[in-house]
Amino acid sequence: MRRLALLAVLGLPLPLPLAAAALPEGKAVPAQAVHHLKKQLQQRGLEVGRLQQQVTEQESKSRQAEQQLQRQDQDIAALQRQLQALREADAPAPAAAPGQHPK
């Protein structure tokens, strides 16, 4: 009971059965309280929907950013391979050891 009253004091919406359970026995939930709780529940539902949409959008942006980073990593790896191939092509041939003739 105390927890239910605390939730109500904090402004958290209580489902109607819980709100009714918080009342002393034999007391009905006032229509104004029911209307207020329904309105709060509707507002919270809208807020949850808005937050879910924001999460979906953020996840989409994160996936796109991850894909772009993967493409950039692939481009960098390809450029590193090209650079290594150029370095190997420009490197002087190893010198022959003393006493050996170059081929």
MODELLER restraints for C-alpha pairs under 7 A, 6 or more apart:
rsr = mdl.restraints
at = mdl.atoms
rsr.add(forms.Gaussian(group=physical.xy_distance, feature=features.Distance(at['CA:1:A'], at['CA:22:A']), mean=5.85, stdev=0.5))
rsr.add(forms.Gaussian(group=physical.xy_distance, feature=features.Distance(at['CA:4:A'], at['CA:22:A']), mean=6.27, stdev=0.5))
rsr.add(forms.Gaussian(group=physical.xy_distance, feature=features.Distance(at['CA:5:A'], at['CA:22:A']), mean=6.90, stdev=0.5))
rsr.add(forms.Gaussian(group=physical.xy_distance, feature=features.Distance(at['CA:8:A'], at['CA:14:A']), mean=6.99, stdev=0.5))
rsr.add(forms.Gaussian(group=physical.xy_distance, feature=features.Distance(at['CA:13:A'], at['CA:37:A']), mean=6.07, stdev=0.5))
rsr.add(forms.Gaussian(group=physical.xy_distance, feature=features.Distance(at['CA:13:A'], at['CA:40:A']), mean=6.24, stdev=0.5))
rsr.add(forms.Gaussian(group=physical.xy_distance, feature=features.Distance(at['CA:13:A'], at['CA:41:A']), mean=6.33, stdev=0.5))
rsr.add(forms.Gaussian(group=physical.xy_distance, feature=features.Distance(at['CA:14:A'], at['CA:37:A']), mean=6.99, stdev=0.5))
rsr.add(forms.Gaussian(group=physical.xy_distance, feature=features.Distance(at['CA:20:A'], at['CA:29:A']), mean=5.97, stdev=0.5))
rsr.add(forms.Gaussian(group=physical.xy_distance, feature=features.Distance(at['CA:96:A'], at['CA:102:A']), mean=5.73, stdev=0.5))
